């Protein structure tokens, strides 16, 4: 078993545009196709058995269409998170509808959506998810912005202690030292490996895994930025032991998703 907990796909007709948007935002070369068919193809080639799709609404008016698209992609090996926007009006109703459609939680990308994660407009989201026991996946960190700084996530987790959070990118994209200081060791927080292993110092990565605990780490690629085969090569360079590798590559994710392994 191998679970990729961090992927993005788009409808065929806008996939190229969606992939290019990511590439422009991060100034990264992009060559992947960004469709579910292509994701399943590269996942199969790597031995990946399950993928988790993440939607992001950069405007409130596309929240519903993105959530319904993501829900339409679900099957026995494909899970998904819905999305929400701080300016979307019916947050609670949409979150509950996402859960009813089989989505397991909500994903936000504060830097693309341009809001601070401790903005009061988002408190209703955190309250509803806390009540339902559903997780929120957050893009965390970017040295160009302050929207998703690890210290802001620490503030939210202090204010909403029952909120289950998955902090993407080792808890702080290009702000890994700050993640180590502000986030490691929090029991309701999982971190994923996406879009980090090609940039982070490997010794720092090991330090974060040790400080936070391998039991709360998830493997993720951030497809279409990269694919599972490439990320597995980078992951191997961490030289973790077998217990740690199994936990991060599938056991922790399987527990969150409620699937047997």
C-alpha positions as CSV (number, residue, x, y, z in Angstrom):
1,X,0.0,0.0,0.0
2,X,1.1,3.6,-0.7
3,X,-1.1,6.6,-0.1
4,X,-0.4,10.0,-1.7
5,X,-2.3,12.4,0.6
6,X,-1.7,15.6,-1.4
7,X,-2.7,15.9,-5.0
8,X,-4.6,18.3,-7.3
9,X,-6.6,17.6,-10.5
10,X,-8.7,19.7,-12.8
11,X,-11.4,19.1,-15.4
12,X,-9.9,18.1,-18.7
13,X,-10.8,21.4,-20.5
14,X,-9.1,23.6,-17.9
15,X,-6.3,21.3,-16.7
16,X,-3.5,23.1,-18.7
17,X,-4.6,26.4,-17.3
18,X,-4.8,25.1,-13.7
19,X,-1.3,23.6,-14.0
20,X,0.1,26.8,-15.4
21,X,-1.4,28.8,-12.6
22,X,0.4,26.7,-10.1
23,X,3.7,27.0,-12.0
24,X,3.3,30.8,-12.3
25,X,2.4,31.2,-8.6
26,X,5.5,29.3,-7.4
27,X,7.8,30.0,-10.4
28,X,8.2,26.3,-11.0
29,X,8.5,24.4,-14.3
30,X,5.4,22.4,-14.9
31,X,5.1,19.5,-17.3
32,X,2.4,17.3,-15.7
33,X,-1.1,17.1,-17.2
34,X,-3.2,17.7,-14.0
35,X,-6.1,15.4,-14.9
36,X,-7.4,12.5,-12.8
37,X,-6.6,10.1,-15.7
38,X,-3.0,11.2,-15.7
39,X,-2.7,11.2,-11.9
40,X,-4.0,7.6,-11.8
41,X,-1.5,6.6,-14.5
42,X,1.6,8.0,-12.8
43,X,0.3,6.7,-9.4
44,X,0.0,3.2,-10.8
45,X,3.4,3.3,-12.3
46,X,4.9,4.1,-8.9
47,X,2.8,1.5,-6.9
48,X,0.6,4.2,-5.3
49,X,-2.6,2.5,-4.3
50,X,-4.7,5.5,-3.0
51,X,-4.7,9.3,-3.7
52,X,-6.3,12.2,-1.9
53,X,-7.6,15.1,-4.1
54,X,-7.5,18.6,-2.8
55,X,-9.7,21.4,-4.1
56,X,-8.8,25.1,-3.8
57,X,-11.3,28.0,-4.5
58,X,-9.4,31.2,-5.2
59,X,-12.8,33.0,-5.5
60,X,-16.0,32.4,-3.4
61,X,-18.2,31.9,-6.5
62,X,-16.3,28.7,-7.5
63,X,-16.5,27.0,-4.1
64,X,-19.5,24.9,-5.0
65,X,-18.4,23.8,-8.5
66,X,-15.0,22.7,-7.2
67,X,-16.5,20.7,-4.4
68,X,-19.0,19.0,-6.7
69,X,-16.2,18.2,-9.2
70,X,-14.0,16.8,-6.5
71,X,-16.8,14.7,-5.0
72,X,-17.6,13.3,-8.5
73,X,-14.0,11.9,-8.7
74,X,-14.3,9.7,-5.5
75,X,-14.0,5.9,-5.6
76,X,-12.6,3.1,-3.5
77,X,-9.0,4.4,-4.1
78,X,-9.7,8.1,-4.4
79,X,-10.5,10.3,-1.5
80,X,-11.0,14.1,-1.5
81,X,-11.2,17.3,0.5
82,X,-13.6,20.1,-0.4
83,X,-12.7,23.7,-0.2
84,X,-14.1,26.9,1.2
85,X,-13.3,30.6,0.9
86,X,-13.5,33.3,3.6
87,X,-15.9,35.3,1.6
88,X,-18.3,32.5,0.8
89,X,-21.5,33.1,2.6
90,X,-23.0,29.7,3.6
91,X,-19.9,28.2,5.1
92,X,-21.5,25.7,7.5
93,X,-24.1,24.5,5.0
94,X,-21.4,23.9,2.3
95,X,-19.1,22.1,4.7
96,X,-21.9,19.8,5.8
97,X,-22.8,19.2,2.2
98,X,-19.2,18.3,1.4
99,X,-19.2,15.7,4.2
100,X,-22.5,14.4,3.0
101,X,-21.0,14.0,-0.5
102,X,-18.2,11.8,0.9
103,X,-15.5,14.4,1.1
104,X,-13.5,13.9,4.3
105,X,-12.6,17.5,5.2
106,X,-11.8,20.9,3.9
107,X,-8.7,22.3,2.2
108,X,-7.6,25.9,2.2
109,X,-4.6,27.7,0.6
110,X,-4.4,31.0,2.4
111,X,-1.6,32.4,0.2
112,X,-3.5,31.8,-3.1
113,X,-6.7,32.9,-1.5
114,X,-5.1,35.9,0.2
115,X,-6.3,35.7,3.8
116,X,-4.7,35.2,7.2
117,X,-5.6,31.8,8.6
118,X,-6.4,33.4,11.9
119,X,-8.9,35.8,10.2
120,X,-12.2,35.7,12.2
121,X,-14.1,35.1,9.0
122,X,-12.7,31.5,9.2
123,X,-13.7,30.8,12.8
124,X,-17.0,29.3,11.7
125,X,-15.2,26.9,9.5
126,X,-12.9,25.8,12.3
127,X,-15.9,25.5,14.7
128,X,-17.9,23.3,12.4
129,X,-15.0,21.0,11.5
130,X,-14.1,20.7,15.2
131,X,-17.7,19.7,16.0
132,X,-17.8,17.1,13.2
133,X,-14.3,15.7,13.9
134,X,-13.4,16.3,10.3
135,X,-9.9,17.5,9.4
136,X,-8.8,20.7,7.6
137,X,-5.8,20.5,5.2
138,X,-3.9,23.9,5.2
139,X,-1.2,25.1,3.0
140,X,1.3,26.4,5.6
141,X,4.2,28.7,5.0
142,X,5.8,30.8,2.3
143,X,8.7,33.2,2.8
144,X,7.0,35.7,0.4
145,X,3.8,36.0,2.5
146,X,2.6,36.0,6.1
147,X,-0.9,34.6,5.5
148,X,-0.1,31.1,6.5
149,X,2.9,31.5,8.8
150,X,3.4,28.6,11.2
151,X,2.9,30.9,14.2
152,X,-0.6,31.7,12.8
153,X,-1.5,28.0,12.8
154,X,-0.2,27.7,16.3
155,X,-2.6,30.5,17.3
156,X,-5.5,28.7,15.7
157,X,-4.8,25.4,17.3
158,X,-4.6,27.0,20.7
159,X,-8.0,28.7,20.1
160,X,-9.6,25.5,18.6
161,X,-8.0,22.6,20.5
162,X,-10.3,20.0,19.0
163,X,-9.6,21.0,15.4
164,X,-7.8,18.3,13.4
165,X,-5.2,20.0,11.1
166,X,-3.0,18.6,8.4
167,X,-0.3,21.2,7.8
168,X,1.1,20.8,4.3
169,X,4.8,21.1,3.4
170,X,6.4,19.9,6.6
171,X,4.3,22.5,8.4
172,X,5.8,25.5,6.6
173,X,6.9,25.8,3.0
174,X,10.3,27.4,3.1
175,X,9.6,28.3,6.7
176,X,10.7,25.0,8.2
177,X,12.6,26.4,11.1
178,X,9.5,28.3,12.1
179,X,7.5,25.1,11.9
180,X,9.9,23.4,14.2
181,X,9.6,26.1,16.7
182,X,5.8,26.7,16.6
183,X,4.2,23.5,15.6
184,X,6.1,20.3,16.4
185,X,4.6,18.0,19.0
186,X,0.9,19.2,18.8
187,X,-1.3,16.1,19.1
188,X,-4.1,17.2,16.7
189,X,-1.7,18.1,13.9
190,X,-0.4,16.0,11.1
191,X,2.3,17.2,8.7
192,X,2.8,16.1,5.1
193,X,5.9,15.9,3.0
194,X,4.6,17.6,-0.2
195,X,6.6,20.2,-2.1
196,X,9.4,20.1,0.5
197,X,11.9,17.3,-0.1
198,X,13.5,18.9,-3.1
199,X,14.1,22.1,-1.2
200,X,14.6,21.3,2.5
201,X,17.9,20.4,4.1
202,X,17.5,16.7,4.8
203,X,18.9,16.9,8.3
204,X,16.3,19.6,9.1
205,X,13.6,17.3,7.7
206,X,14.7,14.5,9.9
207,X,14.8,16.8,12.9
208,X,11.2,17.9,12.2
209,X,10.0,14.3,11.9
210,X,11.7,13.4,15.1
211,X,10.4,16.4,17.0
212,X,6.8,16.1,15.7
213,X,6.7,12.3,15.6
214,X,6.6,10.0,12.6
215,X,3.2,8.8,13.7
216,X,1.8,12.2,12.6
217,X,3.4,12.5,9.2
218,X,1.9,11.8,5.8
219,X,3.4,11.2,2.3
220,X,2.3,13.7,-0.3
221,X,3.5,14.8,-3.7
222,X,1.6,18.0,-4.5
223,X,0.9,16.5,-8.0
224,X,1.0,18.0,-10.6
225,X,4.1,19.8,-9.3
226,X,5.8,16.4,-9.2
227,X,4.8,12.7,-9.2
228,X,5.0,9.8,-6.9
229,X,8.1,8.2,-8.5
230,X,10.1,11.3,-8.1
231,X,9.0,12.0,-4.6
232,X,9.7,8.4,-3.5
233,X,13.3,8.8,-4.6
234,X,13.5,12.0,-2.5
235,X,11.8,10.4,0.4
236,X,14.3,7.5,0.4
237,X,17.1,10.0,0.9
238,X,15.8,10.6,4.4
239,X,17.0,7.1,5.3
240,X,14.3,6.5,7.8
241,X,13.9,3.1,9.4
242,X,11.2,0.6,8.2
243,X,8.7,1.4,10.9
244,X,8.9,5.1,10.2
245,X,8.7,4.6,6.4
246,X,5.6,2.4,6.7
247,X,3.9,4.9,9.0
248,X,4.5,7.9,6.7
249,X,3.9,6.1,3.4
250,X,0.6,4.6,4.3
251,X,-0.2,3.6,7.9
252,X,-0.9,7.1,9.2
253,X,-3.0,8.1,6.2
254,X,-5.0,4.8,6.3
255,X,-6.0,5.6,9.9
256,X,-7.1,9.0,8.9
257,X,-9.1,7.8,5.9
258,X,-10.6,4.8,7.8
259,X,-9.2,2.1,5.5
260,X,-7.6,-1.2,6.4
261,X,-3.9,-1.8,5.7
